[in-house]
Amino acid sequence: MDHMNTTPSPQDHAEIAALISGFFRTLDERRFEEGWADAYFTDDLHVTSPVGEATGTEAIRLAEESVGRFAATQHISSDVLIHIAPDAHTADATWNAHMTHVHRDSTLFTVGGVYEGRFRRTDGGWRASGMAVRPVWTTGEPPALGYPARARVQGLAEPGR
């Protein structure tokens, strides 16, 4: 993340922090109706996570599939630090995240991590154009990444279950 020197206005800070919280809530509630991501992301969104790296619509699909691997999730963000570019049209932010994932057998996979985000001011308000998460610690077993969650989301039976 580039470190910018401009402190955000209280309004910009509140809008970006609300965007982060809203995105996490949408993931946890799995509110993936058509066009859901337009409220949070630019069309050229680039995401980097332990599950993969993707841009645009593939990045949105990656987010949906990632939470679809679990029976439930809870993402909590805190300590949002924001730096606005001198042109006031882009911003970098970092925040801590505590992410609890409930496997289908009720066991937990928990991650404590740090997110870095790039945001762009649009006609509709601030939107994320980039996000990367770096796990700092984990407990429990991560999901098997070889089986596509998309099949489960579409109602297909998982092999061996």
C-alpha positions as CSV (number, residue, x, y, z in Angstrom):
1,M,0.0,0.0,0.0
2,D,1.3,3.4,-0.9
3,H,1.4,5.7,2.2
4,M,-0.4,8.9,1.4
5,N,-0.1,11.9,3.8
6,T,-3.5,13.4,3.7
7,T,-5.8,12.7,6.6
8,P,-9.3,11.8,5.6
9,S,-12.2,14.1,6.5
10,P,-14.5,12.5,9.2
11,Q,-17.1,12.0,6.4
12,D,-14.6,10.2,4.1
13,H,-13.4,8.0,7.0
14,A,-17.0,7.1,8.0
15,E,-18.0,6.3,4.4
16,I,-15.0,4.0,3.8
17,A,-15.3,2.3,7.2
18,A,-19.0,1.7,6.5
19,L,-18.2,0.3,3.1
20,I,-15.8,-2.2,4.7
21,S,-18.4,-3.2,7.4
22,G,-21.2,-3.4,4.8
23,F,-19.1,-5.7,2.6
24,F,-18.3,-8.0,5.5
25,R,-22.0,-8.1,6.5
26,T,-23.0,-8.9,3.0
27,L,-20.5,-11.8,2.9
28,D,-21.8,-13.2,6.2
29,E,-25.5,-12.8,5.3
30,R,-24.7,-14.1,1.8
31,R,-26.8,-11.4,0.2
32,F,-25.5,-12.0,-3.3
33,E,-28.5,-10.8,-5.4
34,E,-27.7,-9.6,-8.9
35,G,-25.5,-6.5,-8.9
36,W,-24.8,-6.7,-5.1
37,A,-21.1,-5.9,-5.6
38,D,-21.8,-2.5,-7.3
39,A,-22.4,-1.0,-3.9
40,Y,-18.9,-1.9,-2.8
41,F,-16.5,-2.3,-5.7
42,T,-15.3,-0.7,-9.0
43,D,-15.6,-2.8,-12.1
44,D,-11.8,-3.3,-12.2
45,L,-11.6,-4.6,-8.6
46,H,-8.5,-6.7,-7.9
47,V,-8.5,-9.1,-5.0
48,T,-5.6,-11.1,-3.5
49,S,-6.3,-13.7,-0.7
50,P,-5.0,-17.1,0.4
51,V,-7.7,-18.7,-1.8
52,G,-6.6,-16.9,-5.0
53,E,-6.2,-13.8,-6.9
54,A,-8.7,-12.3,-9.3
55,T,-9.9,-9.2,-11.1
56,G,-13.4,-7.9,-12.0
57,T,-16.3,-10.3,-12.0
58,E,-14.0,-13.2,-11.2
59,A,-13.0,-11.3,-7.9
60,I,-16.7,-11.1,-7.0
61,R,-17.2,-14.8,-7.8
62,L,-14.1,-15.6,-5.6
63,A,-15.7,-13.8,-2.6
64,E,-19.0,-15.7,-3.1
65,E,-17.3,-19.0,-3.5
66,S,-15.0,-18.5,-0.5
67,V,-17.8,-18.0,2.0
68,G,-19.9,-20.7,0.2
69,R,-17.4,-23.3,1.4
70,F,-18.8,-22.8,5.0
71,A,-22.1,-23.3,6.8
72,A,-21.6,-19.8,8.3
73,T,-19.0,-17.0,8.6
74,Q,-18.5,-13.9,10.7
75,H,-16.1,-11.2,9.6
76,I,-15.3,-8.4,12.0
77,S,-13.3,-5.3,11.1
78,S,-11.5,-2.9,13.4
79,D,-8.8,-0.2,13.5
80,V,-9.5,1.2,10.0
81,L,-6.6,3.5,9.1
82,I,-7.2,5.6,5.9
83,H,-4.9,7.9,3.9
84,I,-6.5,10.0,1.2
85,A,-4.4,11.0,-1.9
86,P,-3.7,14.7,-2.4
87,D,-6.2,14.6,-5.4
88,A,-8.9,13.4,-2.9
89,H,-10.1,10.8,-5.5
90,T,-8.2,7.8,-4.2
91,A,-7.5,6.4,-0.8
92,D,-5.5,3.6,0.8
93,A,-6.7,1.9,3.9
94,T,-5.7,-0.9,6.3
95,W,-7.8,-2.7,8.9
96,N,-7.6,-5.7,11.2
97,A,-10.1,-8.5,10.6
98,H,-11.2,-11.4,12.7
99,M,-12.8,-14.0,10.5
100,T,-14.6,-17.0,11.9
101,H,-15.7,-19.8,9.5
102,V,-18.0,-22.6,10.6
103,H,-17.4,-25.8,8.6
104,R,-20.5,-27.9,7.7
105,D,-19.5,-30.3,10.6
106,S,-19.6,-27.3,13.0
107,T,-15.9,-27.2,13.6
108,L,-14.3,-23.8,13.3
109,F,-11.6,-22.3,11.2
110,T,-10.6,-18.9,12.5
111,V,-8.3,-16.3,11.0
112,G,-6.9,-13.1,12.3
113,G,-5.6,-10.9,9.5
114,V,-4.8,-7.5,8.1
115,Y,-6.5,-6.1,5.0
116,E,-5.1,-3.5,2.7
117,G,-7.5,-1.7,0.4
118,R,-7.4,0.8,-2.4
119,F,-10.5,2.9,-2.8
120,R,-11.7,5.3,-5.5
121,R,-14.3,8.1,-5.2
122,T,-17.0,7.5,-7.8
123,D,-20.3,9.2,-8.7
124,G,-21.9,6.7,-6.3
125,G,-19.5,7.4,-3.5
126,W,-16.3,5.5,-2.4
127,R,-15.8,2.0,-3.9
128,A,-13.0,-0.5,-3.4
129,S,-10.8,-1.0,-6.4
130,G,-8.4,-3.4,-4.7
131,M,-8.3,-5.6,-1.6
132,A,-5.6,-7.9,-0.2
133,V,-5.8,-9.9,3.0
134,R,-2.7,-11.2,4.9
135,P,-3.4,-13.8,7.5
136,V,-1.5,-13.2,10.7
137,W,-2.7,-16.3,12.6
138,T,-5.1,-19.2,12.2
139,T,-6.7,-21.9,14.3
140,G,-8.6,-25.0,13.1
141,E,-8.5,-26.6,9.7
142,P,-8.8,-24.5,6.6
143,P,-11.3,-25.8,3.9
144,A,-10.0,-28.1,1.2
145,L,-9.4,-25.8,-1.7
146,G,-9.4,-28.5,-4.3
147,Y,-13.2,-28.8,-4.4
148,P,-15.1,-25.9,-6.1
149,A,-17.5,-24.3,-3.7
150,R,-19.6,-23.2,-6.7
151,A,-21.0,-26.7,-7.2
152,R,-22.2,-26.8,-3.6
153,V,-23.7,-23.3,-4.0
154,Q,-25.6,-24.5,-7.1
155,G,-27.0,-27.5,-5.1
156,L,-24.8,-30.3,-6.4
157,A,-23.8,-32.9,-4.0
158,E,-20.3,-32.9,-2.7
159,P,-18.4,-36.1,-3.6
160,G,-18.2,-38.5,-0.7
161,R,-21.0,-36.9,1.3
